[in-house]
Amino acid sequence: MSTKERKVALMGFRSVGKSSLTIQFVDNQFVDSYDPTIENTFQKAIRINGQDYNLELKDTAGQDEYSILPQSYFMNIDGYVLVYSVNSFKSFEVVKIIYEKLLDMKGSINRVPVVLVGNKSDLTLEREVQYEDGKKLASSWNVPFLETSAKENQSVAEIFSMVMMAILRAEGSEQKKGGCVLS
Ligand SMILES: Nc1nc2c(ncn2[C@@H]2O[C@H](COP(=O)(O)OP(=O)(O)OP(=O)(O)O)[C@@H](O)[C@H]2O)c(=O)[nH]1
């Protein structure tokens, strides 16, 4: 079977760990230093239910509540990973604003595959956003939710299998049987 292409953008406030999650997933590495992203694209081969995909990941520059999102964040993107960090209430507020902007741009958000991610779950003493708050927000959007740690490689691969499953569901091509297998 031939390889298919899907494109996913990671969005969220500055320094929530978008690059770290991407690099952990693509290269199995965690870098402690902080280097703000302008924009980066990564590729990863992924297999879901026996089908090979080339997943293109667009690691965007961090946004804030005032950011005007460029057209390129909406064109040709199949799904979105919206990231906040559990030690930043501000980043949780910003992710809500980004979602609203996506909704405005995409129109029919119900068909736009989104996964909500609360990263830096290892920072237990600095936590400002509770698991339940993330869960509630995701439920109100009707999207999957995960808490992750790029640092400890907790639930990182799951983000990308979840977004792929959401994309396939939206396309109506999800296979009814069999689990989701990453390789
Ligand atoms: N403790 C902890 N630190 C993390 C985690 N993920 C990222 N970091 C750190 O947080 C800082 C920012 O991470 P980045 O991955 O650069 O964040 P970003 O969202 O890509 O940032 P922008 O490029 O500004 O949008 C870095 O110092 C990372 O090492 C995590 O899961 N746990």
The ligand as an SDF file (V2000), in Angstrom:
LIG
                    3D

 32 34  0  0  0  0  0  0  0  0999 V2000
    9.8140   20.2490   32.9850 N   0  0  0  0  0  0  0  0  0  0  0  0
    9.4960   20.2440   31.7050 C   0  0  0  0  0  0  0  0  0  0  0  0
   10.0090   21.1930   30.8760 N   0  0  0  0  0  0  0  0  0  0  0  0
    9.6440   21.1560   29.5720 C   0  0  0  0  0  0  0  0  0  0  0  0
    8.7430   20.1860   29.0460 C   0  0  0  0  0  0  0  0  0  0  0  0
    8.5610   20.4440   27.7340 N   0  0  0  0  0  0  0  0  0  0  0  0
    9.3220   21.5120   27.4470 C   0  0  0  0  0  0  0  0  0  0  0  0
    9.9810   21.9420   28.5430 N   0  0  0  0  0  0  0  0  0  0  0  0
   10.9200   23.0840   28.6230 C   0  0  0  0  0  0  0  0  0  0  0  0
   10.1830   24.2690   28.3680 O   0  0  0  0  0  0  0  0  0  0  0  0
   10.9670   25.1930   27.6100 C   0  0  0  0  0  0  0  0  0  0  0  0
   10.2320   25.5750   26.3230 C   0  0  0  0  0  0  0  0  0  0  0  0
   10.1060   24.4190   25.5160 O   0  0  0  0  0  0  0  0  0  0  0  0
    9.8970   24.5330   23.9380 P   0  0  0  0  0  0  0  0  0  0  0  0
    9.6860   23.1380   23.4530 O   0  0  0  0  0  0  0  0  0  0  0  0
   10.9650   25.3430   23.3130 O   0  0  0  0  0  0  0  0  0  0  0  0
    8.5230   25.3440   23.9060 O   0  0  0  0  0  0  0  0  0  0  0  0
    7.7390   25.9230   22.6220 P   0  0  0  0  0  0  0  0  0  0  0  0
    6.3030   25.8380   22.9600 O   0  0  0  0  0  0  0  0  0  0  0  0
    8.1930   25.2400   21.3860 O   0  0  0  0  0  0  0  0  0  0  0  0
    8.2090   27.4310   22.6370 O   0  0  0  0  0  0  0  0  0  0  0  0
    8.0530   28.5810   21.4720 P   0  0  0  0  0  0  0  0  0  0  0  0
    9.0130   28.2030   20.3990 O   0  0  0  0  0  0  0  0  0  0  0  0
    8.3820   29.8520   22.1390 O   0  0  0  0  0  0  0  0  0  0  0  0
    6.6390   28.5490   21.0280 O   0  0  0  0  0  0  0  0  0  0  0  0
   12.3150   24.5070   27.3550 C   0  0  0  0  0  0  0  0  0  0  0  0
   13.2460   24.9460   28.3260 O   0  0  0  0  0  0  0  0  0  0  0  0
   12.0070   23.0330   27.5490 C   0  0  0  0  0  0  0  0  0  0  0  0
   13.1340   22.3070   27.9810 O   0  0  0  0  0  0  0  0  0  0  0  0
    8.2220   19.1930   29.9610 C   0  0  0  0  0  0  0  0  0  0  0  0
    7.4320   18.3120   29.6240 O   0  0  0  0  0  0  0  0  0  0  0  0
    8.6280   19.2900   31.2690 N   0  0  0  0  0  0  0  0  0  0  0  0
  1  2  1  0
  2  3  2  0
  2 32  1  0
  3  4  1  0
  4  5  2  0
  4  8  1  0
  5  6  1  0
  5 30  1  0
  6  7  2  0
  7  8  1  0
  8  9  1  0
  9 10  1  0
  9 28  1  0
 10 11  1  0
 11 12  1  0
 11 26  1  0
 12 13  1  0
 13 14  1  0
 14 15  2  0
 14 16  1  0
 14 17  1  0
 17 18  1  0
 18 19  2  0
 18 20  1  0
 18 21  1  0
 21 22  1  0
 22 23  2  0
 22 24  1  0
 22 25  1  0
 26 27  1  0
 26 28  1  0
 28 29  1  0
 30 31  2  0
 30 32  1  0
M  END
$$$$
